[in-house]
Amino acid sequence: MGFARACSVALVGVDGVVVEVQADLEPGVAAFTLVGLPDKTLVESRDRVRAAVANSGAAWPQKKLTVGLSPASVPKSGAHFDLAVAAAVLGAAEVVDPGAIADLVLIGELGLDGRVRPVRGILPAVLAAAEAGYRQVVVPQQCAAEAALVPDVSVLGVRSLRQLIAVLTDGVVPEEEPTGPRDGPDPMLAGLAVPGAGLGTGLARGRGESGDFPDLADVAGQGYARRALEVAAAGGHHLHLSGPPGAGKTMLAERLPWLLPPLDRRDSLEVSAVHSVAGILPPGEPLVTRPPYCAPHHSATTQSLVGGGAGVPRPGAVSLAHRGVLFLDEAPEFSPRTLDALRQPLESGHVVIARAAGVVRLPARFLMVLAANPCPCGRHTLHGTGCDCPASVVRRYQARLSGPLLDRVDLRVEVEPVTRSDLLGRGGRGEATAVVADRIREARERAAARLDGTPWRLNSEVPGHELRTRRPAGPGALARAERDMERGLLTARGLDRVLRVAWTVADLRGRDRPDAQDVAVALELRTGIARGTPLDPGAAA
């Protein structure tokens, strides 16, 4: 009778639970039983592990074998348990020392020939192991760089089960040459990324090349919308762009991620963990350093937008855009039910999805940009172009964006059509992305210094009660906002959001706190009603 145990990690969303893989050998008819709430993929690991052990030069024990996954109440799915199951079996058969694997976390899928294949979710799995106190992990060689991002953890990357056995028995580690064409991609990475999952996320194309990014100077005209974009980036405020086709709404939204500062270490790990689970991390780039950009098509379902799917829910577009930009082009064409599903993550910064297999909490703190035409034909706001849409059709089209959803949007900007002089460059090019990004960085640093010691980092995250009581605006600054609230132009939530935008405008102008002019700018951006105040947030008082 032999017994051994190793450890692996079960992923539930982007959170991990350390699972103890126990192997027990007893006299009897040779059989292999796997218990502990495994799914179909994990049940199939019995055949993969048996073939991998035999093809690695080790003898398969001809006894009654029981492998238990503890805790048994946690659902377990995926092929990444293969390596831990094989190690536990070899420990029970005394091929390796059971004590050498007792506190070892092993993550990886096994091929029938004993090769260790890379799997998704390595970063959140190693993070969970580190939080549980484990300091040694074994992962596929191709995922070692991703696992090494977690501090204070010793990472061993292996290409085959033979290499792992040699390391555990102090033998000579065999060389394993990569398979496939010598100058081509590693075929072992074929199953790591989900086909098509990177489309629309901004990660499918190069995101770190110097100078290879959309420049704000390429946008013709649109001075008002450009400055609103600057306010949105500086404070993390949601933005609604409305205007005729061809005015530049999509161009503005695509340049927004490059106005945002690079992610700090904590945010980079959060974003990389989500993208690792989703399978959209590019090979060789385990750490996401730039804010992501996700632009789903308007035919997207609710599950693809907020997360879900069969079995354990998977991250949706709102989680893939965590700490970045979620752009919903042609917003009225989305299903109203799908759009209204965004209300909760817009407020809380996370998504909670309940399914029969369990409850998953996914991060979803993003900057949302809505782009919409004023009517189905797009010419409703143009003069002399003949809009063919009846008034009832226009109202019905605009009502597809519900009031509660728009109430959560801080900035509402009417994008004007581009004039001939703007398009031909007679008015000169606008400011480049680098120039505007410097002002945004300074404004964010000013806000971070003011919010130091609090759980918030951006003005958009500060609760309204905090702004009204402990961080008041200048004397008389809220007079106009209070009148608008009395007239029904602002809700209580709207007043709080006006205050947050006013603080961002003050940060861009280098002021200690917002005054009446800053609040007037915020009101104009919120309601769309001209207040006679020039929107020039970067100008110092």
C-alpha positions as CSV (number, residue, x, y, z in Angstrom):
1,M,0.0,0.0,0.0
2,G,1.4,3.4,-1.0
3,F,0.2,7.0,-0.6
4,A,1.4,10.3,-1.9
5,R,0.0,13.8,-2.4
6,A,0.8,16.8,-4.6
7,C,-1.0,20.1,-5.1
8,S,-2.6,21.9,-8.0
9,V,-5.0,24.8,-8.4
10,A,-8.7,24.9,-9.4
11,L,-9.7,28.2,-11.0
12,V,-13.1,29.7,-10.4
13,G,-13.2,32.7,-12.7
14,V,-9.9,34.5,-12.0
15,D,-9.7,33.3,-8.4
16,G,-7.9,30.1,-7.5
17,V,-8.3,27.4,-4.8
18,V,-5.3,25.1,-4.0
19,V,-6.4,21.5,-4.5
20,E,-4.6,18.6,-2.8
21,V,-4.2,15.7,-5.3
22,Q,-4.0,12.4,-3.3
23,A,-3.0,9.1,-4.8
24,D,-3.6,5.8,-3.0
25,L,-2.4,2.3,-4.1
26,E,-3.9,-0.9,-2.7
27,P,-3.7,-4.6,-3.6
28,G,-6.4,-5.7,-5.9
29,V,-7.5,-5.7,-9.5
30,A,-5.8,-2.9,-11.5
31,A,-8.1,0.0,-11.8
32,F,-7.9,3.8,-11.9
33,T,-10.6,5.8,-10.1
34,L,-10.7,9.6,-10.0
35,V,-12.9,11.3,-7.4
36,G,-13.5,14.8,-6.1
37,L,-16.0,16.4,-8.4
38,P,-14.0,16.3,-11.7
39,D,-15.5,17.4,-15.0
40,K,-15.3,15.5,-18.3
41,T,-11.9,16.9,-19.3
42,L,-10.5,16.0,-15.9
43,V,-12.0,12.4,-16.0
44,E,-10.2,11.9,-19.3
45,S,-6.9,12.6,-17.6
46,R,-6.8,9.0,-16.5
47,D,-5.9,7.9,-20.0
48,R,-3.6,10.8,-20.6
49,V,-1.6,10.3,-17.4
50,R,-1.4,6.5,-17.9
51,A,0.0,6.9,-21.4
52,A,2.4,9.7,-20.4
53,V,3.9,7.8,-17.5
54,A,4.4,4.7,-19.6
55,N,6.0,6.6,-22.5
56,S,8.3,8.5,-20.0
57,G,10.0,5.3,-19.1
58,A,8.3,4.7,-15.7
59,A,6.3,1.6,-14.8
60,W,2.6,2.0,-14.3
61,P,1.5,0.4,-11.0
62,Q,-0.6,-2.7,-11.5
63,K,-2.7,-2.2,-8.4
64,K,-6.0,-0.6,-7.5
65,L,-5.4,3.2,-7.8
66,T,-7.6,5.9,-6.3
67,V,-6.9,9.6,-6.9
68,G,-8.8,12.1,-4.8
69,L,-9.0,15.8,-5.4
70,S,-9.6,17.7,-2.1
71,P,-11.6,19.7,-1.2
72,A,-14.2,17.5,-2.9
73,S,-16.9,20.2,-2.7
74,V,-15.1,22.5,-5.2
75,P,-15.9,21.9,-8.9
76,K,-12.7,21.1,-10.8
77,S,-12.3,21.4,-14.5
78,G,-9.5,21.5,-17.1
79,A,-6.5,19.4,-18.1
80,H,-4.0,21.4,-16.0
81,F,-4.4,18.8,-13.2
82,D,-2.6,16.2,-15.3
83,L,0.9,17.0,-14.0
84,A,-0.1,16.9,-10.4
85,V,-2.0,13.6,-10.9
86,A,1.0,12.0,-12.5
87,A,3.4,13.2,-9.8
88,A,1.1,11.8,-7.1
89,V,0.8,8.5,-8.8
90,L,4.6,8.2,-9.2
91,G,5.0,9.2,-5.5
92,A,2.6,6.5,-4.4
93,A,4.4,4.0,-6.5
94,E,7.7,5.2,-5.0
95,V,9.2,6.1,-8.3
96,V,9.8,9.5,-6.8
97,D,10.1,10.5,-3.1
98,P,6.6,11.3,-1.8
99,G,8.1,13.9,0.5
100,A,9.6,15.8,-2.5
101,I,6.2,16.5,-4.0
102,A,4.1,17.0,-0.8
103,D,4.3,20.8,-0.9
104,L,4.9,21.2,-4.6
105,V,2.2,22.9,-6.8
106,L,2.1,21.4,-10.3
107,I,0.2,22.8,-13.2
108,G,0.2,21.5,-16.7
109,E,-1.4,19.3,-19.3
110,L,0.2,16.0,-20.4
111,G,0.4,14.7,-23.9
112,L,0.3,10.9,-24.5
113,D,4.1,11.0,-25.2
114,G,4.8,12.6,-21.9
115,R,5.3,16.2,-23.1
116,V,3.9,19.0,-20.9
117,R,1.6,21.3,-22.7
118,P,1.0,24.9,-21.7
119,V,-2.4,25.8,-20.2
120,R,-4.4,29.0,-19.7
121,G,-4.7,30.7,-16.3
122,I,-1.1,30.1,-15.1
123,L,-0.8,33.6,-13.5
124,P,-3.9,33.5,-11.4
125,A,-3.2,29.9,-10.4
126,V,0.3,30.8,-9.2
127,L,-1.0,33.9,-7.4
128,A,-3.5,31.7,-5.5
129,A,-0.7,29.2,-4.6
130,A,1.5,32.1,-3.3
131,E,-1.4,33.5,-1.2
132,A,-1.9,30.0,0.3
133,G,1.7,29.9,1.4
134,Y,3.3,27.6,-1.3
135,R,6.7,28.7,-2.6
136,Q,7.5,26.1,-5.2
137,V,5.6,25.6,-8.5
138,V,6.2,23.5,-11.6
139,V,4.7,24.7,-14.8
140,P,5.2,24.1,-18.5
141,Q,8.3,25.6,-19.9
142,Q,6.4,27.9,-22.2
143,C,4.5,29.4,-19.2
144,A,7.5,29.8,-16.9
145,A,7.9,33.6,-17.7
146,E,4.2,34.1,-16.8
147,A,4.6,32.2,-13.5
148,A,7.8,34.1,-12.7
149,L,5.8,37.4,-12.5
150,V,4.6,36.3,-9.0
151,P,7.2,37.4,-6.4
152,D,8.7,35.1,-3.7
153,V,7.8,31.9,-5.7
154,S,10.4,29.5,-7.1
155,V,9.3,28.4,-10.6
156,L,10.5,25.3,-12.4
157,G,9.6,25.0,-16.1
158,V,9.6,21.6,-17.6
159,R,9.0,20.4,-21.2
160,S,8.2,16.7,-20.3
161,L,7.3,14.4,-17.5
162,R,10.8,12.8,-18.0
163,Q,12.4,16.0,-17.0
164,L,10.3,16.3,-13.9
165,I,11.1,12.7,-12.8
166,A,14.8,13.4,-13.3
167,V,14.6,16.6,-11.2
168,L,12.8,14.8,-8.4
169,T,15.1,11.8,-8.4
170,D,18.4,13.9,-8.8
171,G,19.0,12.3,-12.1
172,V,20.4,13.7,-15.3
173,V,17.8,16.0,-16.8
174,P,17.2,15.0,-20.5
175,E,17.2,17.6,-23.2
176,E,13.8,18.0,-24.9
177,E,14.0,19.7,-28.2
178,P,11.0,21.7,-29.3
179,T,8.8,20.0,-31.8
180,G,7.7,21.4,-35.2
181,P,9.6,23.5,-37.7
182,R,12.8,25.0,-36.3
183,D,12.1,28.5,-37.5
184,G,8.3,28.3,-37.0
185,P,6.1,28.8,-34.0
186,D,6.0,26.2,-31.2
187,P,3.0,23.9,-32.0
188,M,2.7,23.3,-28.3
189,L,1.2,26.8,-28.0
190,A,-1.6,26.0,-30.4
191,G,-4.1,25.2,-27.7
192,L,-3.1,27.9,-25.4
193,A,-5.0,30.8,-27.0
194,V,-8.7,30.6,-27.7
195,P,-9.1,31.2,-31.5
196,G,-10.6,34.6,-32.1
197,A,-10.6,35.6,-28.4
198,G,-8.1,38.4,-29.0
199,L,-10.1,40.1,-31.6
200,G,-11.3,43.5,-30.5
201,T,-9.2,43.5,-27.3
202,G,-6.3,45.5,-28.7
203,L,-3.9,42.7,-27.8
204,A,-4.0,40.9,-31.1
205,R,-1.8,43.5,-32.7
206,G,1.4,45.0,-31.3
207,R,0.8,47.2,-28.4
208,G,4.3,48.1,-27.2
209,E,6.1,49.2,-30.4
210,S,7.6,52.6,-30.2
211,G,5.6,55.1,-32.3
212,D,3.2,52.4,-33.6
213,F,-0.1,53.7,-32.1
214,P,-3.0,55.9,-33.2
215,D,-2.1,59.6,-32.8
216,L,-4.7,62.1,-31.6
217,A,-3.2,64.6,-34.1
218,D,-4.7,62.5,-36.9
219,V,-8.2,63.5,-35.9
220,A,-9.4,66.4,-38.1
221,G,-11.1,69.2,-36.1
222,Q,-13.3,68.1,-33.2
223,G,-11.7,70.5,-30.7
224,Y,-14.6,70.2,-28.2
225,A,-14.7,66.4,-28.4
226,R,-10.9,66.2,-28.1
227,R,-10.9,68.2,-24.8
228,A,-13.8,66.0,-23.5
229,L,-11.7,63.0,-24.3
230,E,-8.9,64.5,-22.2
231,V,-11.2,65.0,-19.2
232,A,-12.4,61.4,-19.6
233,A,-8.9,60.0,-19.6
234,A,-7.7,62.2,-16.7
235,G,-10.5,61.2,-14.3
236,G,-11.7,57.8,-15.6
237,H,-15.1,59.2,-16.6
238,H,-17.5,57.4,-18.9
239,L,-18.1,59.2,-22.3
240,H,-21.0,59.3,-24.7
241,L,-20.2,60.5,-28.2
242,S,-23.2,61.4,-30.4
243,G,-23.0,62.6,-34.0
244,P,-23.4,61.9,-37.7
245,P,-21.5,59.2,-39.5
246,G,-18.0,60.1,-40.5
247,A,-17.5,62.7,-37.8
248,G,-14.7,60.8,-36.1
249,K,-16.3,59.2,-33.1
250,T,-14.5,55.8,-33.6
251,M,-11.2,57.6,-34.3
252,L,-11.5,59.4,-31.0
253,A,-12.3,56.2,-29.1
254,E,-9.4,54.3,-30.6
255,R,-7.0,56.9,-29.4
256,L,-8.3,57.0,-25.8
257,P,-6.2,54.0,-24.5
258,W,-3.0,55.7,-25.6
259,L,-3.9,58.8,-23.6
260,L,-4.0,56.7,-20.4
261,P,-0.8,56.2,-18.4
262,P,0.8,52.7,-18.4
263,L,-0.5,50.2,-15.8
264,D,1.3,50.0,-12.5
265,R,2.5,46.6,-11.2
266,R,-0.6,45.8,-9.3
267,D,-3.0,46.7,-12.2
268,S,-0.7,44.8,-14.7
269,L,-1.0,41.6,-12.7
270,E,-4.8,42.0,-12.4
271,V,-5.2,42.6,-16.1
272,S,-2.8,39.8,-17.1
273,A,-4.6,37.3,-14.8
274,V,-7.9,38.0,-16.6
275,H,-6.3,37.8,-20.0
276,S,-4.5,34.6,-19.0
277,V,-7.8,32.9,-18.1
278,A,-9.4,34.1,-21.3
279,G,-6.5,32.8,-23.4
280,I,-5.6,36.1,-25.1
281,L,-2.1,36.7,-23.8
282,P,0.3,36.9,-26.7
283,P,3.1,34.4,-26.7
284,G,6.2,35.9,-25.1
285,E,4.3,38.8,-23.5
286,P,3.1,37.5,-20.2
287,L,2.6,40.9,-18.6
288,V,0.1,43.5,-19.9
289,T,1.6,46.9,-19.4
290,R,-0.8,49.1,-21.4
291,P,-4.5,49.7,-20.7
292,P,-6.5,47.2,-22.8
293,Y,-9.0,48.2,-25.4
294,C,-12.1,46.1,-26.1
295,A,-14.6,46.9,-28.8
296,P,-17.2,44.2,-29.1
297,H,-19.6,44.1,-32.1
298,H,-23.1,45.3,-31.5
299,S,-24.5,41.8,-32.1
300,A,-22.7,40.7,-28.9
301,T,-24.8,38.7,-26.4
302,T,-25.2,39.5,-22.7
303,Q,-22.9,36.6,-21.8
304,S,-20.1,37.7,-24.1
305,L,-20.3,41.3,-22.7
306,V,-20.5,40.7,-19.0
307,G,-19.3,37.1,-18.8
308,G,-20.9,33.7,-18.5
309,G,-21.2,30.6,-20.6
310,A,-21.8,27.0,-19.8
311,G,-20.3,25.6,-16.6
312,V,-18.0,27.9,-14.8
313,P,-18.5,31.5,-16.1
314,R,-15.7,33.0,-18.2
315,P,-14.7,36.6,-18.4
316,G,-16.6,38.8,-20.8
317,A,-15.8,42.1,-22.6
318,V,-16.2,44.2,-19.4
319,S,-13.6,42.1,-17.7
320,L,-11.2,42.0,-20.7
321,A,-11.4,45.8,-20.6
322,H,-10.5,45.9,-16.9
323,R,-8.3,49.0,-16.2
324,G,-8.8,50.0,-19.9
325,V,-11.4,51.1,-22.4
326,L,-14.6,49.4,-23.4
327,F,-15.8,51.0,-26.7
328,L,-19.4,50.3,-27.7
329,D,-19.7,51.5,-31.3
330,E,-23.2,51.9,-32.7
331,A,-24.5,51.6,-29.1
332,P,-28.3,51.9,-30.0
333,E,-27.8,48.8,-32.1
334,F,-27.0,46.7,-29.1
335,S,-29.8,44.8,-27.4
336,P,-31.3,47.0,-24.7
337,R,-31.2,44.1,-22.3
338,T,-27.4,43.7,-23.0
339,L,-26.7,47.4,-22.4
340,D,-28.7,47.5,-19.2
341,A,-26.6,44.6,-17.9
342,L,-23.7,47.1,-17.7
343,R,-25.4,49.1,-14.9
344,Q,-24.0,47.1,-12.0
345,P,-20.3,46.9,-13.2
346,L,-20.4,50.6,-14.0
347,E,-21.2,51.3,-10.4
348,S,-19.3,48.6,-8.5
349,G,-16.3,47.9,-10.7
350,H,-16.9,44.1,-10.7
351,V,-19.3,41.5,-12.0
352,V,-20.9,38.8,-9.9
353,I,-22.3,35.9,-12.0
354,A,-24.3,33.1,-10.3
355,R,-24.6,29.8,-12.0
356,A,-25.4,26.2,-10.9
357,A,-21.6,25.5,-10.9
358,G,-20.9,28.3,-8.6
359,V,-20.7,32.1,-8.1
360,V,-17.9,34.0,-9.8
361,R,-16.7,37.5,-9.1
362,L,-14.8,39.1,-12.0
363,P,-13.1,42.5,-12.0
364,A,-14.6,45.0,-14.4
365,R,-13.4,48.6,-13.7
366,F,-13.2,50.1,-17.1
367,L,-13.7,53.4,-18.9
368,M,-16.8,53.1,-21.1
369,V,-17.2,55.0,-24.4
370,L,-20.6,54.9,-26.2
371,A,-20.8,56.1,-29.8
372,A,-24.2,56.6,-31.4
373,N,-25.8,58.2,-34.4
374,P,-28.6,60.6,-33.7
375,C,-31.1,58.6,-35.8
376,P,-31.1,55.5,-38.0
377,C,-30.1,57.4,-41.1
378,G,-27.6,59.5,-39.1
379,R,-28.5,62.9,-40.6
380,H,-31.0,64.1,-38.0
381,T,-28.6,66.8,-36.6
382,L,-27.4,68.0,-40.0
383,H,-28.9,71.0,-41.7
384,G,-30.0,70.8,-45.3
385,T,-29.3,67.1,-45.8
386,G,-32.8,65.8,-45.5
387,C,-33.3,63.3,-42.6
388,D,-35.8,60.8,-43.7
389,C,-36.6,59.5,-40.2
390,P,-40.0,60.4,-38.7
391,A,-39.9,62.0,-35.2
392,S,-41.3,58.8,-33.6
393,V,-38.6,56.7,-35.2
394,V,-35.9,59.1,-33.9
395,R,-37.3,59.1,-30.4
396,R,-37.6,55.3,-30.4
397,Y,-34.0,55.0,-31.7
398,Q,-32.5,57.3,-29.1
399,A,-34.6,55.6,-26.3
400,R,-32.7,52.4,-26.9
401,L,-30.1,53.8,-24.5
402,S,-32.0,53.7,-21.3
403,G,-32.2,56.6,-18.8
404,P,-30.6,54.7,-16.0
405,L,-27.6,53.7,-18.2
406,L,-27.1,57.3,-19.5
407,D,-27.4,58.5,-15.9
408,R,-24.2,56.6,-15.2
409,V,-22.3,58.4,-18.1
410,D,-20.4,61.4,-16.9
411,L,-19.7,63.2,-20.2
412,R,-22.2,63.6,-23.1
413,V,-20.7,65.2,-26.2
414,E,-22.2,66.2,-29.5
415,V,-19.7,65.5,-32.2
416,E,-20.0,68.0,-35.0
417,P,-19.5,67.1,-38.6
418,V,-16.0,67.8,-40.0
419,T,-15.7,71.0,-42.0
420,R,-13.8,71.2,-45.3
421,S,-11.2,73.5,-43.7
422,D,-10.6,71.0,-40.9
423,L,-10.3,68.1,-43.2
424,L,-7.8,69.9,-45.5
425,G,-5.7,70.9,-42.5
426,R,-6.1,74.6,-43.0
427,G,-6.6,75.1,-39.3
428,G,-3.5,73.2,-38.4
429,R,-3.1,69.8,-36.8
430,G,-4.3,69.3,-33.3
431,E,-2.2,68.3,-30.4
432,A,-0.4,65.0,-30.5
433,T,-1.2,62.1,-28.2
434,A,2.1,62.5,-26.3
435,V,1.4,66.1,-25.5
436,V,-2.1,65.4,-24.2
437,A,-1.0,62.3,-22.3
438,D,1.6,64.4,-20.4
439,R,-1.2,66.7,-19.1
440,I,-3.3,63.7,-18.2
441,R,-0.5,62.1,-16.3
442,E,0.1,65.3,-14.3
443,A,-3.6,65.5,-13.5
444,R,-3.7,61.9,-12.3
445,E,-0.6,62.4,-10.2
446,R,-2.3,65.5,-8.6
447,A,-5.5,63.4,-7.9
448,A,-3.4,60.5,-6.5
449,A,-1.6,62.8,-4.1
450,R,-4.8,64.2,-2.8
451,L,-6.4,60.7,-2.5
452,D,-3.3,59.2,-0.8
453,G,-4.3,57.1,2.1
454,T,-7.8,56.4,0.7
455,P,-9.0,53.3,-1.2
456,W,-9.5,55.5,-4.3
457,R,-7.1,56.6,-7.0
458,L,-9.2,58.4,-9.6
459,N,-11.8,61.1,-9.2
460,S,-14.5,58.8,-10.8
461,E,-14.0,56.3,-7.9
462,V,-14.6,58.8,-5.1
463,P,-18.1,58.4,-3.5
464,G,-20.4,61.4,-3.7
465,H,-20.8,61.6,0.1
466,E,-17.1,62.0,0.4
467,L,-17.0,64.9,-2.1
468,R,-20.0,66.7,-0.5
469,T,-18.8,66.5,3.1
470,R,-15.0,66.1,3.4
471,R,-13.8,67.5,0.0
472,P,-16.2,70.4,-0.7
473,A,-15.8,72.6,-3.8
474,G,-15.1,76.4,-3.6
475,P,-17.6,78.9,-2.1
476,G,-20.7,79.2,-4.3
477,A,-19.3,76.7,-6.9
478,L,-22.4,74.5,-6.7
479,A,-25.0,77.2,-7.2
480,R,-25.7,76.3,-10.8
481,A,-25.7,72.6,-10.2
482,E,-28.2,73.0,-7.3
483,R,-30.5,75.0,-9.6
484,D,-30.3,72.3,-12.3
485,M,-31.2,69.7,-9.7
486,E,-34.2,71.7,-8.6
487,R,-35.4,71.9,-12.2
488,G,-35.0,68.2,-12.7
489,L,-32.1,68.4,-15.1
490,L,-29.9,66.5,-12.6
491,T,-30.5,63.5,-10.4
492,A,-28.7,62.9,-7.1
493,R,-26.4,60.6,-8.9
494,G,-25.9,63.2,-11.6
495,L,-24.9,65.8,-9.1
496,D,-22.3,63.5,-7.7
497,R,-20.9,62.8,-11.1
498,V,-20.8,66.5,-11.9
499,L,-18.7,67.0,-8.8
500,R,-16.3,64.3,-9.9
501,V,-15.8,65.8,-13.3
502,A,-15.3,69.2,-11.7
503,W,-12.5,67.9,-9.6
504,T,-10.9,66.4,-12.8
505,V,-11.2,69.8,-14.6
506,A,-9.6,71.5,-11.6
507,D,-6.8,68.9,-11.6
508,L,-6.1,69.6,-15.3
509,R,-6.1,73.3,-14.6
510,G,-3.7,72.9,-11.6
511,R,-6.2,74.1,-9.0
512,D,-6.5,72.9,-5.4
513,R,-10.3,72.5,-5.6
514,P,-13.0,73.2,-8.2
515,D,-14.6,76.7,-8.5
516,A,-17.7,77.8,-10.2
517,Q,-16.1,77.8,-13.6
518,D,-15.0,74.2,-13.2
519,V,-18.5,73.2,-12.1
520,A,-19.9,75.0,-15.1
521,V,-17.6,73.1,-17.5
522,A,-18.7,69.8,-15.8
523,L,-22.4,70.8,-16.1
524,E,-22.0,71.5,-19.8
525,L,-20.3,68.2,-20.3
526,R,-23.0,66.4,-18.3
527,T,-26.1,68.0,-19.7
528,G,-25.0,69.3,-23.2
529,I,-26.4,72.7,-22.4
530,A,-24.0,75.5,-23.2
531,R,-23.0,77.5,-20.1
532,G,-20.9,80.2,-21.8
533,T,-17.7,78.7,-20.3
534,P,-14.9,77.7,-22.7
535,L,-13.9,74.1,-22.3
536,D,-10.1,74.3,-22.0
537,P,-9.3,72.0,-19.1
538,G,-5.5,72.2,-19.7
539,A,-5.3,75.9,-19.2
540,A,-4.2,77.1,-15.8
541,A,-6.2,79.7,-14.0
